[in-house]
Amino acid sequence: MTLENHKKVCDGYGFTKGTDAYANCLMRQDELEDADEQKMMDREDQKEK
């Protein structure tokens, strides 16, 4: 997911650009994406064993 997609999600939640809440939303979206990617890699590792 790109930054633009994260912005669309946060806009959809009603956060106002330029606020701390908006920045926190963007960071949270990035964290969730990273966690999803890690889970996918972990599943791939399990398949190889």
Backbone as ProteinMPNN parsed JSONL, in Angstrom:
{"seq_chain_A": "MTLENHKKVCDGYGFTKGTDAYANCLMRQDELEDADEQKMMDREDQKEK", "coords_chain_A": {"N_chain_A": [[0.857, -1.177, 0.0], [0.475, 2.241, -0.69], [1.587, 5.533, 0.35], [-0.341, 7.302, -0.504], [-2.601, 5.675, -0.564], [-2.81, 5.114, 2.164], [-3.432, 7.673, 3.047], [-5.957, 7.983, 1.897], [-7.409, 6.123, 3.375], [-7.249, 7.235, 5.966], [-8.444, 9.707, 5.486], [-10.963, 8.755, 4.908], [-11.744, 7.884, 7.403], [-12.256, 10.247, 8.524], [-10.33, 11.922, 9.58], [-8.486, 14.973, 9.966], [-6.317, 16.475, 7.728], [-2.977, 17.369, 8.545], [-3.181, 17.307, 11.263], [-2.306, 15.945, 14.519], [-3.691, 13.595, 14.976], [-4.238, 12.712, 12.399], [-1.655, 12.232, 11.441], [-0.944, 10.202, 13.219], [-2.774, 8.268, 12.414], [-1.818, 7.723, 9.819], [0.688, 6.635, 10.473], [-0.136, 4.4, 11.901], [-1.459, 2.94, 9.923], [0.719, 2.259, 8.351], [2.146, 0.668, 10.164], [0.339, -1.459, 10.469], [0.371, -2.491, 7.897], [3.044, -3.335, 7.717], [3.003, -5.337, 9.681], [1.217, -7.15, 8.53], [2.707, -7.907, 6.278], [4.84, -9.161, 7.542], [3.556, -11.336, 8.739], [2.8, -12.726, 6.449], [5.304, -13.442, 5.423], [6.18, -15.064, 7.51], [4.349, -17.175, 7.312], [5.094, -18.193, 4.83], [7.656, -19.089, 5.454], [7.004, -21.166, 7.197], [5.79, -22.948, 5.463], [7.942, -23.864, 4.036], [9.266, -25.533, 5.724]], "CA_chain_A": [[0.0, 0.0, 0.0], [1.281, 3.456, -0.788], [1.206, 6.639, 1.224], [-1.616, 7.841, -1.002], [-3.663, 4.784, -0.09], [-2.953, 5.359, 3.604], [-4.136, 8.948, 3.182], [-7.367, 7.752, 1.577], [-8.003, 5.438, 4.522], [-7.38, 8.197, 7.066], [-9.479, 10.653, 5.062], [-12.233, 8.049, 5.045], [-12.087, 7.854, 8.822], [-12.65, 11.599, 8.908], [-9.246, 12.688, 10.183], [-8.154, 16.212, 9.28], [-4.909, 16.567, 7.345], [-2.182, 18.33, 9.289], [-3.356, 17.143, 12.709], [-1.599, 14.815, 15.111], [-4.512, 12.398, 14.784], [-4.034, 12.281, 11.007], [-0.304, 11.658, 11.388], [-1.001, 8.929, 13.929], [-3.489, 7.342, 11.546], [-0.889, 7.311, 8.762], [1.694, 5.75, 11.06], [-0.804, 3.14, 12.25], [-1.684, 2.208, 8.674], [2.019, 1.717, 7.964], [2.439, -0.418, 11.098], [-0.527, -2.586, 10.133], [0.881, -3.054, 6.646], [4.274, -4.058, 8.047], [2.622, -6.546, 10.414], [0.643, -8.073, 7.546], [3.806, -8.428, 5.466], [5.606, -10.082, 8.377], [2.759, -12.56, 8.864], [2.881, -13.429, 5.177], [6.634, -14.045, 5.344], [6.221, -16.148, 8.489], [3.605, -18.302, 6.739], [5.926, -18.77, 3.769], [8.728, -19.83, 6.119], [6.426, -22.393, 7.735], [5.531, -23.854, 4.342], [9.216, -24.409, 3.578], [9.794, -26.484, 6.722]], "C_chain_A": [[0.9, 1.237, 0.0], [0.81, 4.499, 0.216], [-0.134, 7.218, 0.795], [-2.789, 6.978, -0.549], [-3.902, 4.963, 1.4], [-3.729, 6.65, 3.837], [-5.622, 8.78, 2.907], [-8.086, 7.076, 2.737], [-8.255, 6.435, 5.649], [-8.407, 9.274, 6.74], [-10.856, 10.029, 5.252], [-12.696, 7.941, 6.484], [-12.487, 9.235, 9.337], [-11.568, 12.412, 9.6], [-8.923, 13.902, 9.322], [-6.659, 16.257, 9.004], [-4.215, 17.649, 8.158], [-2.321, 18.214, 10.793], [-2.53, 15.962, 13.203], [-2.375, 13.519, 14.891], [-4.327, 11.84, 13.376], [-2.666, 11.614, 10.867], [-0.273, 10.299, 12.08], [-1.716, 7.869, 13.1], [-2.565, 6.828, 10.445], [0.154, 6.328, 9.298], [1.085, 4.392, 11.388], [-1.068, 2.296, 11.0], [-0.389, 1.546, 8.212], [2.395, 0.538, 8.857], [1.615, -1.66, 10.77], [-0.057, -3.28, 8.857], [2.141, -3.876, 6.902], [3.958, -5.371, 8.759], [2.037, -7.588, 9.465], [1.731, -8.709, 6.69], [4.626, -9.443, 6.256], [4.86, -11.402, 8.538], [2.848, -13.393, 7.59], [4.24, -14.127, 5.042], [6.753, -15.215, 6.314], [5.492, -17.383, 7.963], [4.418, -18.982, 5.639], [7.06, -19.594, 4.37], [8.213, -21.163, 6.653], [6.169, -23.415, 6.63], [6.81, -24.551, 3.895], [9.767, -25.463, 4.52], [9.136, -27.826, 6.605]], "O_chain_A": [[1.959, 1.248, 0.627], [-0.238, 4.35, 0.845], [-0.961, 7.581, 1.633], [-3.846, 7.497, -0.191], [-5.046, 4.966, 1.857], [-4.584, 6.715, 4.72], [-6.455, 9.365, 3.6], [-9.229, 7.41, 3.048], [-9.347, 6.475, 6.217], [-9.155, 9.707, 7.617], [-11.795, 10.689, 5.699], [-13.896, 7.91, 6.758], [-12.995, 9.369, 10.45], [-11.851, 13.477, 10.149], [-9.067, 13.864, 8.1], [-5.839, 16.1, 9.909], [-4.785, 18.707, 8.427], [-1.656, 18.94, 11.532], [-2.113, 15.101, 12.428], [-1.781, 12.468, 14.647], [-4.266, 10.625, 13.191], [-2.543, 10.558, 10.247], [0.348, 9.358, 11.587], [-1.31, 6.707, 13.087], [-2.534, 5.628, 10.171], [0.462, 5.322, 8.659], [1.716, 3.356, 11.179], [-0.914, 1.075, 11.027], [-0.399, 0.41, 7.739], [2.902, -0.474, 8.373], [2.131, -2.778, 10.789], [-0.088, -4.507, 8.758], [2.292, -4.976, 6.372], [4.573, -6.398, 8.474], [2.332, -8.777, 9.587], [1.686, -9.906, 6.409], [5.056, -10.461, 5.713], [5.469, -12.47, 8.478], [2.957, -14.617, 7.646], [4.31, -15.272, 4.595], [7.353, -16.239, 5.987], [5.96, -18.507, 8.145], [4.424, -20.208, 5.535], [7.389, -20.667, 3.865], [8.907, -22.176, 6.57], [6.317, -24.618, 6.849], [6.773, -25.691, 3.43], [10.659, -26.219, 4.136], [9.459, -28.74, 7.364]]}, "name": "protein", "num_of_chains": 1, "seq": "MTLENHKKVCDGYGFTKGTDAYANCLMRQDELEDADEQKMMDREDQKEK"}
